[in-house]
Amino acid sequence: MKAYFYRPENHELQDVAAEKLEEVWQLVLTPSATGMLWVDFQDTTEEEFDLLYKVFKFHPLCIEDCIVPQERPKIDIFSEYIFIIIHSMFYYKEEDQPPDAKNGLSYRELDIFLGKNYLVTLHNSRVRAVSAMHEKLKSAVTVLERGPEYLLYSIFNRLIENYFLTLDKLEDNIDEVEDKIFLGKYDNKILQDIFTLKKNVIYLRKFLSPQRELVSSLLWKDINFISQNMNIYFRDISDNLVRVHELVDSYRDMLNSLMEAYLTVISTRLNDIMKTLTIIATFMMPATLVASFYGMNVEIPEFKWGIYGYLFVWVILILSTLLTVVYFKKKRLF
């Protein structure tokens, strides 16, 4: 657990120890309080969940959502705070992906309680956006000076930046598959890669749509402890989410086109193979007919010509094949 308490009267940022957390929390909740508290729980323990019940006194259903992983983002609005579930997202190469990644795509839940003078965040494992805020506080406290809603915006903004990084890596993988297809590489791995990428894109669309609804709720619903001045910031987040959603839709179309291109190339290649085999078989048909005729178990006059009969059969074989080749060339069949 990491906790910071910012005092605006002297621009002082204090690290809050666990044993002092309840005291600072009561100070923050007083009507005349001007400070701001940020508490960040990573890999939350049972004792820390008890703090949510006994000290922070958040709604039990919200705490239950923090304990049990939720795949869908959501927002619950209460009179004194709002509860938000959002997810971080990152795309890894196959050799670098962590154990929790599926098909290279890793997402981690971030639970947020936002009140008038405080922000409480909970997450399992490291979330890049939150870690970036911790690093930023080492050099400047300007994020906390502007209040918890601005800190929330800053975390959201970092999350969206990671979304764009994720989509850039996903696009690179799509480009790699596209290059393989048009360079003439054909194997089941390409088809498997396309289906994996399609699964990721389908999941991303399912994952991003509720994010837009969540941010829209912050914009349009009347939340008394979020100032109107923050609307422009959350509108920027909403616009970026629209861009992300449009990119995902474009990737879906690209993958559909790649699938069609791959099947078309495979079909064309199969047609070329069948055409080659057909031509070879056609060239062999006259020779096969002649060989079958002279291979019959009956007496044929040419058998009495000695060496000349043997040469006569070879002349017919070669001549029939050459005539077939000339005919195909004239008809431009190959």
C-alpha positions in Angstrom: 0.0 0.0 0.0 1.1 3.5 -0.8 -0.7 6.6 0.6 0.0 10.3 0.0 -1.6 13.2 1.7 -1.2 16.7 0.1 -1.6 19.9 2.2 -2.3 22.9 -0.1 -1.6 25.5 2.6 2.1 24.7 2.6 2.4 22.6 -0.7 3.6 19.6 1.3 3.3 16.0 0.3 3.4 13.4 3.0 3.7 9.7 2.9 1.0 8.2 5.1 1.9 5.0 7.0 -0.7 2.3 7.4 -1.2 3.0 11.2 -1.9 6.7 10.4 -4.3 6.1 7.6 -7.5 6.1 9.7 -6.5 9.4 11.3 -5.8 11.1 8.0 -9.0 9.6 6.5 -11.1 11.2 9.3 -9.3 14.5 8.6 -10.1 14.3 4.9 -13.7 13.7 5.6 -14.2 16.8 7.7 -16.3 19.5 5.9 -13.6 22.1 6.2 -10.8 19.8 4.9 -8.6 21.2 2.1 -6.1 18.4 1.8 -6.2 15.5 -0.6 -5.5 11.8 0.0 -4.5 9.2 -2.5 -4.3 5.6 -1.4 -3.1 3.0 -3.8 -3.4 -0.7 -3.0 -1.4 -3.2 -5.1 -1.9 -6.9 -4.6 -4.5 -6.1 -2.0 -4.4 -8.3 1.2 -7.3 -9.4 3.4 -6.2 -6.8 6.0 -6.3 -4.1 3.4 -9.8 -5.2 2.2 -10.8 -4.9 5.9 -9.8 -1.2 5.7 -12.3 -0.7 2.9 -15.0 -2.0 5.2 -14.1 -0.6 8.6 -12.2 2.6 7.8 -13.3 3.8 4.4 -16.8 2.2 4.8 -17.4 1.8 1.1 -20.5 -0.1 -0.1 -20.1 -3.8 0.4 -21.1 -4.6 -3.2 -18.4 -2.3 -4.5 -15.8 -4.0 -2.3 -17.1 -7.4 -3.5 -16.5 -6.2 -7.1 -12.9 -5.4 -6.0 -12.4 -8.8 -4.6 -13.9 -10.8 -7.5 -12.3 -9.8 -10.9 -14.8 -8.1 -13.2 -14.3 -8.3 -17.0 -16.6 -5.4 -17.8 -15.9 -1.8 -16.9 -18.6 -0.1 -14.8 -19.4 3.0 -12.8 -21.6 3.3 -9.7 -22.5 6.8 -8.5 -23.2 7.4 -4.8 -23.9 10.6 -2.9 -20.4 10.9 -1.4 -18.2 9.0 -3.9 -18.2 7.2 -7.2 -16.9 3.7 -7.8 -15.2 2.9 -11.2 -13.9 -0.3 -12.7 -11.6 0.2 -15.6 -8.9 -1.9 -17.2 -5.3 -1.4 -18.3 -4.3 -3.1 -21.5 -1.0 -4.0 -23.2 0.1 -6.2 -26.0 3.1 -8.5 -25.8 5.1 -10.5 -28.3 4.8 -14.2 -27.9 8.2 -14.6 -26.3 7.7 -11.7 -23.8 4.1 -12.2 -22.7 3.5 -12.7 -19.0 1.5 -15.6 -17.6 -1.8 -13.7 -17.4 -1.6 -12.7 -21.1 -4.0 -14.4 -23.5 -2.9 -14.5 -27.2 -0.4 -11.7 -26.3 -3.0 -9.4 -24.9 -2.8 -8.6 -21.2 -5.3 -6.6 -19.2 -5.5 -5.8 -15.5 -8.4 -4.5 -13.6 -8.2 -1.1 -11.8 -10.8 -0.3 -9.2 -11.2 3.4 -8.2 -13.1 5.2 -5.5 -13.3 8.9 -6.1 -14.6 11.3 -3.5 -14.4 15.1 -2.9 -10.9 15.0 -1.3 -9.7 11.5 -2.0 -8.9 8.9 -4.5 -8.5 5.2 -3.6 -7.1 2.8 -6.3 -6.9 -1.0 -6.1 -5.2 -3.4 -8.6 -3.5 -6.7 -8.8 0.0 -6.6 -10.2 1.6 -3.5 -11.7 -0.5 -1.1 -13.7 1.6 1.2 -15.9 -0.7 4.2 -15.6 -0.6 4.1 -11.8 3.1 3.5 -11.6 3.6 6.5 -13.9 1.7 8.7 -11.4 3.9 7.4 -8.5 7.0 8.4 -10.5 5.6 11.8 -11.4 4.9 12.5 -7.7 8.7 12.1 -7.0 9.5 15.2 -9.0 6.3 17.3 -8.8 3.0 17.4 -6.8 1.1 19.4 -9.4 -1.2 16.5 -10.1 -2.4 16.4 -6.5 -2.6 20.2 -6.3 -5.5 20.2 -8.8 -7.6 17.7 -6.8 -8.6 14.0 -7.0 -10.6 14.4 -10.2 -7.6 15.7 -12.0 -5.6 12.7 -10.7 -8.3 10.5 -12.0 -8.1 12.2 -15.4 -4.3 11.8 -15.4 -4.6 8.0 -14.7 -7.2 7.7 -17.5 -5.0 9.6 -19.9 -2.1 7.3 -19.2 -4.4 4.3 -19.7 -5.5 5.6 -23.1 -1.9 6.2 -24.1 -1.2 2.5 -23.4 -4.2 1.6 -25.5 -2.6 3.4 -28.4 0.7 1.6 -27.8 -1.2 -1.7 -27.7 -3.0 -1.0 -31.0 0.3 0.0 -32.6 1.8 -3.4 -31.7 -1.3 -5.1 -32.8 -1.0 -3.3 -36.2 2.6 -4.4 -36.5 1.5 -8.0 -36.1 -1.2 -7.5 -38.7 1.4 -6.0 -41.1 3.7 -9.0 -40.5 1.0 -11.5 -41.4 0.1 -9.4 -44.5 3.8 -9.4 -45.6 3.9 -13.2 -45.2 0.8 -13.7 -47.3 2.0 -11.5 -50.2 5.5 -12.9 -50.1 4.0 -16.3 -50.9 4.4 -18.0 -47.5 1.6 -20.6 -47.0 1.3 -22.6 -43.8 -1.2 -23.2 -41.1 0.7 -20.8 -38.8 -0.5 -17.8 -40.9 -4.1 -18.9 -40.6 -3.7 -19.5 -36.9 -2.2 -16.0 -36.5 -5.1 -14.4 -38.4 -7.7 -16.1 -36.1 -5.7 -15.1 -33.0 -5.6 -11.5 -34.1 -9.3 -11.6 -34.9 -10.0 -13.0 -31.4 -8.0 -10.1 -29.9 -9.9 -7.5 -32.0 -13.3 -9.0 -31.1 -12.3 -8.9 -27.4 -11.0 -5.3 -27.7 -14.3 -4.1 -29.2 -16.2 -5.8 -26.4 -13.7 -4.3 -23.9 -13.7 -0.7 -25.2 -17.4 0.0 -25.7 -18.2 0.2 -22.0 -15.2 2.4 -21.5 -16.8 5.1 -23.6 -20.1 4.8 -21.7 -18.1 5.1 -18.4 -16.4 8.4 -19.5 -19.7 9.7 -20.9 -21.2 9.2 -17.4 -18.5 11.4 -15.9 -19.3 14.0 -18.5 -23.1 14.1 -18.5 -24.2 12.9 -15.1 -24.5 15.4 -12.2 -21.7 14.5 -9.8 -21.4 17.3 -7.2 -17.7 16.7 -6.3 -16.5 16.8 -10.0 -16.2 20.5 -11.1 -17.5 21.6 -14.5 -14.0 22.7 -15.4 -13.0 19.0 -15.7 -15.5 18.4 -18.5 -13.0 19.5 -21.1 -10.5 17.0 -19.8 -12.9 14.1 -19.7 -14.2 15.1 -23.1 -10.6 14.7 -24.4 -10.6 11.2 -22.9 -13.9 10.4 -24.6 -12.6 11.7 -28.0 -9.5 9.5 -27.6 -11.6 6.5 -26.8 -13.6 7.2 -30.0 -10.4 7.2 -32.0 -9.3 3.9 -30.3 -12.6 2.3 -31.1 -12.4 3.4 -34.8 -8.9 2.0 -35.0 -10.1 -1.4 -33.7 -12.9 -1.3 -36.3 -10.4 -0.6 -39.0 -8.2 -3.6 -37.8 -11.3 -5.8 -37.9 -11.8 -4.8 -41.5 -8.1 -5.3 -42.3 -8.2 -8.8 -40.8 -11.3 -9.7 -42.8 -9.5 -8.5 -45.9 -6.4 -10.5 -45.0 -8.5 -13.6 -44.5 -10.1 -13.2 -47.9 -6.6 -12.5 -49.5 -5.1 -15.5 -47.9 -7.9 -17.8 -49.1 -7.7 -16.2 -52.5 -3.9 -16.7 -52.7 -4.3 -20.4 -51.6 -7.1 -20.9 -54.1 -4.9 -19.4 -56.9 -2.0 -21.5 -55.9 -4.1 -24.6 -55.9 -5.5 -23.7 -59.3 -1.9 -23.2 -60.7 -0.9 -26.6 -59.3 -4.0 -28.3 -60.9 -3.3 -26.5 -64.2 0.3 -27.8 -64.2 -0.8 -31.3 -63.4 -3.5 -31.2 -66.0 -1.0 -30.0 -68.7 1.5 -32.7 -67.7 -1.2 -35.4 -67.8 -2.4 -34.1 -71.2 1.1 -34.2 -72.6 1.4 -37.8 -71.5 -2.0 -38.9 -72.9 -0.7 -39.5 -76.5 2.4 -41.3 -75.3 0.2 -43.4 -72.9 -2.1 -44.3 -75.7 0.7 -45.4 -78.0 2.4 -47.3 -75.2 -0.8 -49.0 -74.3 -1.5 -49.9 -77.9 2.0 -51.5 -78.4 1.9 -53.1 -75.0 -1.1 -55.3 -75.9 -0.4 -59.0 -75.7 -1.1 -59.7 -79.4 1.2 -59.9 -82.5 1.6 -56.5 -84.1 3.3 -56.2 -87.6 5.8 -53.6 -86.3 7.2 -56.2 -83.9 8.7 -57.9 -87.0 10.7 -54.8 -88.1 13.4 -55.5 -85.5 15.3 -52.3 -84.4 13.3 -50.2 -86.9 10.1 -51.2 -85.2 11.5 -50.0 -81.9 12.6 -46.7 -83.4 9.2 -46.3 -85.1 7.4 -46.5 -81.8 9.8 -43.9 -80.3 9.2 -41.5 -83.2 5.4 -41.8 -82.7 5.8 -41.1 -78.9 8.0 -38.0 -79.4 6.0 -36.7 -82.3 2.7 -37.0 -80.5 4.0 -35.2 -77.5 5.5 -32.4 -79.6 2.3 -32.0 -81.5 0.4 -31.7 -78.2 2.9 -29.0 -77.0 2.5 -27.1 -80.3 -1.3 -27.2 -80.0 -1.2 -25.9 -76.4 1.1 -23.1 -77.4 -1.1 -22.1 -80.4 -4.1 -22.0 -78.2 -2.1 -20.1 -75.4 -3.2 -22.6 -72.8 0.1 -22.2 -70.9 
